Amino acid sequence: MPSAQPGTAEQQALLGDLVERGLLVPSAVPGLYGRGAPFERIRVALADLVTRAAAPEQPEPIAFPPLIPRRDLELVGYLKTFPHLAGSVFSFEGDEQAAASQSELAAEHADWSGYQSMTDVVLTPAACYPVYPAIAARGRLPVGGVTIDAGAAYVFRHEPSSDPARMQMFHQREMVRIGEPDVVHAWRETWREKAVETLSGLGLDAELELANDPFFGRAGRMLATSQRAQELKFEVTTPIAGPGRTAVASFNYHQDHFGEAFHIELQDGSPAHSACLGFGLERITLALFAAHGFSFEDWPESVRGQLWP
Amino acid sequence: MPSAQPGTAEQQALLGDLVERGLLVPSAVPGLYGRGAPFERIRVALADLVTRAAAPEQPEPIAFPPLIPRRDLELVGYLKTFPHLAGSVFSFEGDEQAAASQSELAAEHADWSGYQSMTDVVLTPAACYPVYPAIAARGRLPVGGVTIDAGAAYVFRHEPSSDPARMQMFHQREMVRIGEPDVVHAWRETWREKAVETLSGLGLDAELELANDPFFGRAGRMLATSQRAQELKFEVTTPIAGPGRTAVASFNYHQDHFGEAFHIELQDGSPAHSACLGFGLERITLALFAAHGFSFEDWPESVRGQLWP
């Protein structure tokens, strides 16, 4: 078990403020929080704001649970690039005697992991992942591809931290575009601009930045360099709690990575390209608290008008 | 890995109908589905219907993620009574060499479980579980106790099945009452009646039944008998897909089980009692399809008026 990242003094102070006001409810585990009513009200309003921003595209909504088939995680090579962030689900398959032994260990908070075996599900690491096999199952894509609204989905990252902006379980408000390379690329360009506008409209200091994923290990550093050179990932960053800025939205162009893995085919049988965008709803909520204070009733009218039109 | 329960012919037929209409989107794993737009619209309307029914009580909303601390699961003895349903989260803690070996196995869909170790989180087995430690942390309860609206939370049950009414991941619309024994008991009585009224108002054939939890093993049979004798659990059942009726809501009186485990104290220092109610949102949605057809636009006006007032 890695010890949790303690977070900076500013991050700890923000967490303390949020807990004191009942906006976040701590658990025994760092990065796992309940959300009080005002926090949820803002988070849901942000999800709806994205829904309105996406409405002209008429995306098809599909809501997915926070688990995906283990086989799908294996197919996309997630264990190669992000082994440190994945969460797999184990369960008990034993008899009554084994159950009794397991229960005795658990009652003493001792190690009962030996009685658990791997199931065929894992925690969803990114809200776009369940979209690809669902679309692949439909057969070849129509010309122009598809746009899927994957809703506001809980995703898991195994990175315990006392930084309230680094939760183990948080909501990505996710849209996915799958189709021909030019169509997909253009979609991502459009959304990069629209996202900065949307977040600036909330009174946030929002900046678009070239970015890379937190790939694992030495090989990961090369992947990150390559990803940046090809401009595959952009993030919108904003201040939350120092030092530095925090990513609150990201835009990823996957080329044919998922199209290949799941055999999503264009009309000519070649693998489809894909891109996704994800707004980190908890992080944007935190950024709004940091920018405008902890009582949304007192936020600028222009910001409230965007959230609750 | 247990093979999935195949489900009856009626259950398989219902699943086929739901998939054909895009109401459920299957994955490679039985019991794990995406939800199409009409399904979600009904599910959310049901959650809101419960919100309106609960409004006079002015419950305090707290929304929790679908993971809880492993220690909390151990504390309440879940591994003793429901070891077969629990899901624990494992993750990778190794070095680059171990990551490479794990990734190679995963790429071949071979067994990489040896590289995973237990984390300090587990999947939430019931939506009321995270409420108790959160309330315990506040200190002694006020006179009259508290009523918590735990929202519409995803919970996990390790029971792969092709019965669409038996999902591995589904939403419980959950309310929790914690306080003096008489207060808690009276609350559960009130909600038993209110739930039958609410579900009958949706045109469902809703019946209140004495029930027991699906406890594990031989010892579990005794627990079930005792639970029934003390009338600790009631369910509202309705037809979905035969044979028999399916529970769509449950009302549980825990006596001081959680109060003891988490040291939730009444004013006199004695352990608080608790009760919870959970509406199974996916099951109620399925029951509505079974009763009124697959197009909510064509449902009786009285039903639509309840859902979308």
Interface residues (C-beta under 8 A of the other chain):
Chain A: M1 P2 V25 P26 S27 A28 V29 L32 Y33 G34 R35 G36 A37 E40 E60 P61 I62 A63 F64 P65 P66 L67 I68 P69 R71 D72 L73 E74 G77 L79 K80 P83 H84 A86 G87 S88 V89 F90 S91 F92 E93 G94 E96 A99 Q102 S103 A106 A107 H109 D111 W112 S113 Y115 Q116 S117 M118 T119 D120 V121 L123 P130 P133 A134 A137 G151 Y154 F156 H158 P160 M167 Q168 M169 F170 F216 G217 R218 A219
Chain B: M1 P2 V25 P26 S27 A28 V29 L32 Y33 G34 R35 G36 A37 E40 E60 P61 I62 A63 F64 P65 P66 L67 I68 P69 R71 D72 L73 E74 G77 L79 K80 P83 H84 A86 G87 S88 V89 F90 S91 F92 E93 G94 E96 A99 Q102 S103 A106 A107 H109 D111 W112 S113 Q116 S117 M118 T119 D120 V121 L123 P130 P133 A134 A137 G151 Y154 F156 H158 P160 M167 Q168 M169 F170 F216 G217 R218 A219
